[in-house]
Structures are given as C-alpha cells and as structure tokens.
C-alpha cells in the first residue's frame, strides 16, 4: 500500500513539473514576441514551487517511512519483552505453587500438632463442642479418620463422666431436700436437672422417681396411721396425722375425717384426764405443761378455755410452793 502511494505521488509531481515547464516555455515564447516577462515569471515560479514541494514531500515520505520502521522495530521489541515477561510469570506462578505445596508438606506435622494441642486445651476446659469442631477440621485437613474417631470416643466418654458427676451432685441435693421433707423443692430440682440433661439415663425418669417416692412415703404413713387408729394409739395417731399434713390432698383429708375426729376426741379426753390428775396431785408444773399442750392442739375447744382460766392460779400455786417455809 505504501509503495503504491509513493508511485502515485511521483506521477503527480512529474505531471505538475511538466505543466510548470510547459508554462515556462510558453512564457519564454510570449516574452520574445511581446517583451512581457509575466508569463515567463509565472512558469519559472511554478517550476520552482513544484520542485520545492516535491523535495518537501519526499522528506516527509522518507521521515514517515523511517518513523514507521522505527515503530515496527519498537513494537516487535515490546512484543518480544511481553512474551518474555509472560514466560517469567508462568515460571514464577509454577514455582510459587511448588513452594506452597512444599511448605504444606514441610509444616504438615507442625500444623497437626498445633491443632491437637488446641483440641486438648478445649477438652481440658470442658468445651467439648468446640473440641469436636476442631476435630472435624483436623480430619478434613489431614485425613486421619481413625485417630479422629478415637478422640471422638474419648470426648464422648469425658462428656458422659462430667454429666454423671453433675447429675450425682444434683441428686445429692435432691436427697437433702427429701430428707427435710421439702418435696416441692426436690421435685423442682429434679425437673430442672432433667431439662438440663434431656434423654440421659440418669435424668429421664428423675421427676417421676421423686413423685413415686413421695407417694410411697405417704402410703406408708397412711398404713401406720390406720393401724394406730385401729389400736387406739392416740399419741402415735396424732403424730402420724401431723406428718401426713404435707402429703395428703384435700380430697384425702375428707376421707380421713372420721378417723381423725375419733382420734381427736380420744386425744382431748386423754389430755383432760392427765390435766385433772396433775391438778389433783398438785403437780403444778406438769399441769401447766399439759394445759399449754391443750391450748396449742385444741385452741377453740371448751377445755382450752377452761385451762386458760386456770393457768394463773396454777402459776400462783407453783410460786407459793417454791418459797421456803419460815421456822
């Protein structure tokens, strides 16, 4: 393309030069005939301008060609350098990959030991869930499935031992509440423990066990109370009836009413007899103690009212007898 343009330009300049020369010849002829040098001057100027233009254009074309050659050379050099850089980058990338693999192999044991230490630390702190997460990472990273399974079994055993210890402590506290006959507190603690360790063999039936034990104690007390009533053992019957107060429901109280009334009648008659005998025998201190028992157990009874009226007299008699007689 550049060569065709160059040939076309030379043809144009050649035609322009021929026209300029033709003008000059015409100007010479015209000057010889009429002594008028205007056409001659115009032809000479045309020749000069054409030659100058040709020279300038030739320089421009030459410079353009040189610049084009220089650019082609520079472009080729740049492409060559870029290709070299590409090769170098590929080499660096491959070397980096090899380096990372080498480091991974070199530090594999160290990383594994560090991860094992972290797992052991979490186990020592009782953070078993965190230890299992780290163990899963270790298995997926290093692929030691057998070792991971063994450690999972160890964690499960430690977790179960910890749970058993905590449940045993809770059960001990429950037993203390039961010993004090605080059944509601014992049941609340059993339900809390069962909710804290759901599904564990030691807690799954714990609340029901407390209810069963309470019911068993109640049935034993009821059996003893019925036996005492049948034998008309008033003191034992009253004692057992008081013990039953925290076990029986209002419906069960109604069922015990008849037996309880009989026992209370026998009890108050027994206290009346003991109080009367103590007064007749002038055992003033004993009479006062029995009187206080009557008031405490049967505060609204007629006997209690009579005892209240007599207590000041009994106290006075006791003081009189405590004063030494004068000789």
Buried (B, 14 or more C-beta within 10 A) or exposed (E): EEEEEEEEBBEEBEEBBEBBBEBBEBBBEBBEEEEEEEBBEBBBBBBEEBBEEBEEBBEEBEEEEEEEEEEEEEEEEEEEEEEEEEEEEEEEEEEEEEEEEEEEEEEEEEEBEEBBEBBEEBBEEEEBEBBBEBBEEBBEEBEBEEBBEEBBEEBEEBBEEEBBEBBEEBBEBBEEBBEEEBBEBBBBBBBEBBEEBEEBEBBEEBBEBBEEBBEEBBEEBBEBBBEBBEEEBBEBBBBBBEBBEBBBEEEEEEEBEEBBEBBBEBBBEBBBEBBEEBBEEEBBEBBBBBBEBBBEBBEEBEBBBBBEEBBEEBEEBBEEEEEEEEE
